[in-house]
């Protein structure tokens, strides 16, 4: 394995996984998972722009950051569709919670 293969950016293995994720997500017309989690008005990704060619373009995002879990770097199940701008804004932070809103305010019972 060459040094280039060991690094995600520009590595051959990463390029294969990235291409597989793009094809999977484009076929499903997958929205930006970050926008969906944040309740954004328009989570639509413009797949016609290709990969990482503008803020609304597709970018493969590691749902669980590779910084914390390097073993998931090439795991296709860990790749989510994101806007380039959303993915870069999120950076290496942990995934956004997708638990939703609580059914009621449980803190009320704690107040005196």
N, C-alpha and C positions, 0 to 999 in steps of 0.2 A: 504494500500500500504506500503510495507516495504521500508527501506532506500535503499536497493539494487535495487528495481524497479524504484526509483526516479532518479537514475544515469544512464547515457547512457552506460558507459563502464561496461560491464558485466551484465547489467540489463536484466531481462527477456523480457520486451517489446522491448528493442533495439535489442536483439538477434533475435526476430521474424521478425522485420522490416529488419534487415540486411540480414537474410536468404531469405526473399521475394525479396529484391533488387538483391541479388546474382543470384537467379534463373531467374528472369526477364532479367537481363543483360547478363547472360550466354546464355540463349535461343536466344537472339538477337545478340550474339557475339559483344556486345557493346565495342567500343574502349575507351581508356582513354580520357575523355572529356578535361582534362587539356592539354594533348599532342596535341589534335586536335586544341584547342584554341591557343596554342603556335606555331602551324605549325611544330610539331616534325615529323621526318621522319617515325618513327614506333610507332603508338599509340596502337598497338595490346596488349591486355591483355592475359596472359596465364592462362586461367580458369582452366586448369588441375592442377595447383598448389594449388587450393583451396583458402581460404580466408587468406590474410595477411601473407603469408609464404615466401615472398621474394620481392625484388624490383619490379619485373614485374608481381607480383600476384595481384589479384583483391582486392580492398578495397572500401567499400561504403563511398562516400564522400558527405557531406552536401553541396550542391551548394550554398545556402545561409547559412552562418555560424550560428550555434546554439548559439554561443557567443552573436551575435547581435539579433537573433530572436529565442528564446527558444521555442516558440510555434510551430516551424517547425521541432523540433527534431525528431518526429516519422512520419512525412509526407513523404510517399513513393515518392511522386512527387518531393521532394526536394533532393532525393538521386540520385547521378550520379556515373557511373562506373569510377574508377580511378586506376592507378597503386599505389601500396602501397607507393613507393618512391615519386611520384608526390603529392599525398595527404598529406604526412607528410611534404614535402618541402613547400607546400602552407600554411599549418597550419591554423590559424584562420583568415587569410586575406579574404577580400571580393572576390567574384567571379571574374574571369578573363573576361574581356569584350569580347563578341562574336559578336560585331557589324561589324567586318571586316575592310577592308581598305576603305578610302574615295575614291570616284570616281574621284576626282581631288583635287589639293592643294588649298583649300579655303583661305589659308593665303596669297597667292600671291597678292590678291586684297588689302590686308592691308599694303603691303610694298609701300614705297614712290617712 
